[in-house]
Amino acid sequence: MKKLLAGMIFAITPLTAQARTDDVMPAFMAGTWMMEDGASWSDEMWTDAKGGVMLGTSRSGFGPQVRSWELARIERKADGSISYFAQPQGKPATEFRQALRSGESVEFTNPAADFPQRIHYWRQGKLLMAEISRLDGSDAVRWNYRPVVPPAD
């Protein structure tokens, strides 16, 4: 019986540790988000946190044309820190380290990057807000995403 109990505790421990890892991730970003302004549009999708990783994609365009797209991931690294890795147009990833985190807000920075140097996400009610800028907040570009509701079956 003791061996069975010890085996059960051992089997549960990694899941509990993983749950704590995923708790530090910005789970409020998970979902499918869209913004439209006339013919301009942008959408962004984030997976939920599993295994200390969230995967994201985004694209922006005008009318039927895609003008830009990006692959991204938010990852808990071996040292426990959280980083955002951006790959615009499939280029090599640029790392932005988490600088601030509170409730439903997270900010990542990389002072050595050309632009952006700061990536900020936060929730404002049901909206997901995203902003990129220089480190001092200048040259800011903002997106106000609404959640995309999947069609009913």
Secondary structure, DSSP 4 states (H G I P E B T S, - for coil): -HHHHHHHHHHHHHHHHHHHHHHTS-GGG-EEEEEEETTEEEEEEEPPPBTTEEEEEEEEEETTEEEEEEEEEEEE-TTS-EEEEEEETTPPPEEEEEEEEETTEEEEE-TTSSS-SEEEEEEETTEEEEEEE-TTSTT-EEEEEEEPPPPP-
